[in-house]
C-alpha cells in the first residue's frame, strides 16, 4: 500500500513538473526566436552595406537596385527550394 501511494505521488510530481516545463517552453522559445531574428537582420544589414561599399561605390542608386534585385532573387530561390 505504501509503495502504491509513493508511486502515485511520484507520478503526480513528475506530471506536474512536466506540465510546468511545457508552460515555460513557449516563453523561452519566443526569447530565442527574437534573438535569432535580431541577429539575422543585423547580419543582412551588414552584408548589404558591404555590397553598397564594394558593388558600385560611386553610384549608390545602381548599388541599391542591384542589392534589391540580388536579395529578391535569393528570396525567390529559397522559397522555391522550400516549396518546389
ChimeraX attribute file (.defattr): number of C-alpha atoms within 10 A of each C-alpha:
attribute: neighborCount
match mode: 1-to-1
recipient: residues
	/A:1	6
	/A:2	7
	/A:3	8
	/A:4	9
	/A:5	10
	/A:6	11
	/A:7	12
	/A:8	12
	/A:9	12
	/A:10	12
	/A:11	12
	/A:12	12
	/A:13	12
	/A:14	12
	/A:15	12
	/A:16	12
	/A:17	12
	/A:18	11
	/A:19	11
	/A:20	11
	/A:21	11
	/A:22	11
	/A:23	11
	/A:24	10
	/A:25	10
	/A:26	11
	/A:27	11
	/A:28	11
	/A:29	11
	/A:30	11
	/A:31	11
	/A:32	11
	/A:33	12
	/A:34	12
	/A:35	11
	/A:36	12
	/A:37	12
	/A:38	10
	/A:39	12
	/A:40	12
	/A:41	11
	/A:42	12
	/A:43	11
	/A:44	12
	/A:45	12
	/A:46	12
	/A:47	13
	/A:48	18
	/A:49	14
	/A:50	12
	/A:51	16
	/A:52	21
	/A:53	14
	/A:54	11
	/A:55	17
	/A:56	14
	/A:57	13
	/A:58	11
	/A:59	11
	/A:60	13
	/A:61	12
	/A:62	14
	/A:63	20
	/A:64	17
	/A:65	12
	/A:66	16
	/A:67	18
	/A:68	13
	/A:69	12
	/A:70	11
	/A:71	14
	/A:72	12
	/A:73	12
	/A:74	12
	/A:75	12
	/A:76	11
	/A:77	13
	/A:78	12
	/A:79	11
	/A:80	10
	/A:81	9
	/A:82	8
	/A:83	7
	/A:84	7
